[in-house]
Amino acid sequence: MDNKKIIIGSDHAGFELKNAIIDYLKESGYEVEDIGCYNKEAADYPVIAKQLASNITDGRYKRGILICGSGVGMSIAANKIKGIRAVVCSDTTSAKYSRLHNDANVLCLGERIVGEYLAKDICEIWLNTKFEEQRHLKRVLMLED
């Protein structure tokens, strides 16, 4: 699987930040699949989260990014899907440790919480931090049970 492929989705409250992150990802060499929403009309975040999560659990993508107003709704919805470890990040330290210790496979951001530049920094750290498998695999496997 290509590590430079990522899937991204948002509801209406995350639409602007999603577009900025897509531009950033493409500039960074990523192939990006945008699963919506495609305008600022009301969109149901559980539907977008489920679609993104399904693309990860079926092996099409290794990781994805979801954006809503706070990041919380997307995280709750995505975490309902077995095999998803979604994390809301509003800072770079959480982004780093969600990958190092938890092997988070979905990053959730809140457009109303983080600005565009911080969101880009969070994405960069989250995408480039590798899971410390030897130290933490046992606990991550416990999450699957």
N, C-alpha and C positions, 0 to 999 in steps of 0.2 A: 504494500500500500504506500502511496506517495505521501510523505509527510508534509508536502506543500499543497495539499488539498484540504479545504475546509468548507463546512456548511454553516450558513448563518441565517437567522430569522429574527423577526421582531413583530411586535404588535404596533398599533398606531402610536403609542407613547414612546416607542423606541425607534421609530422610523428614521428620524434625522441622524441619530448617532449610528444606526446601522449603516446608512449610506456612507458616512464618513469612515467607518471601520472597513467597509468593503473597499473603498478607494485606497486606504492605507495598506490593506492586505495585498491588493493587486500590485501596488508599488513595491511591496516587499517580496514579490515573486510567487504569491499564492494563487492557486486556481480556486475560485470562490463560487459556490453554488448558493444563490439567494432564493430562499423558499418563501419569501414574503414577510410581511405584507408589502404592498407596492405603492401605497399612498397613505394619507393620514386619516382615512375613513376608519371607523371603529372596526377592530379586528379582535378575535377571541384568542388570547394568549395560550390557553390550553391546547388548542388545535395546532398552532405553530410549534409549540414545545413537543407535542407528541410526534409530529411529522419529523422534526429534526432528530429526536431521540431514536425513532425507528430507523432512520438512515445510519445511525451509529451502531445500534444493536444488530442490524442485519449485515454489518461489515463494510458498508459502502464508504463510510468515513470513519476516521479514527477519533476525531474531536470536532466539536461545534461550538458556536457562540450564539447565545440568545439575548435579546435586549427588549426590555419593557421599561416602564416608568421607574421602577425601583430595582428591578432584577429579581425581586422576591417571588412574584407570581410565576415567572418563567421557571425559576429554580424548583419551586414546589411541584409544578406540573411535570417537569422533566424527571424529577426524582421519583415519580410514581412508576416509571418504566424500569423494569429489572435490567440491571447492567449499566445504568446511568448513574454517574456520580457528578451531579451538577453543583456548582458553587457560585454564590454571589460574591463578587469582589468589588470593593470600592477603594482598594489600596494595593500597592505592588507587593507588599509582604505577604498578604493573604494569597495573592496570585501565585507567588513563588512556592509557598508551602502547600497549597492545594495540589500542586503537581508533585513536589518532592515526596510528600507523605501520604497523599490520598489518591494519587493518580486520577485526579478529576478529569473527566472527558467532555464536560460541557461547562463553559464559562458563561455566567449570566452577569449582565451589566445593567445598570439603571441610568437611563438618559437624564432623569431628573436629579440624580445623585452625583454622578461624576461628569466632569467636563470632557471635551473631546481629546485634549492632549493627555490627560491622565488615563483615559480609556485606552488610548493607543499604547501608552507605557505598560498598562496592565496586560494588554493583549500580547505585546512583545515578550514580556517576562513569562507569561503563562504558556505561550507557544514554544518558547525556547528552553524551558526548564524540564529536565528529564526526571522521571520517577525513580526514587531510590528503592528499587525493587528488593534488594537484599535485606534492607532494614524494615520495610513496611508491607511487603506482599502479604504476609500472614493476616494482618489487620484488614487490608483491602479485600481479601478473600472472605473474611468474616462478614463484610458488608453484603456480599452476594448471597449469603445464607439467609 
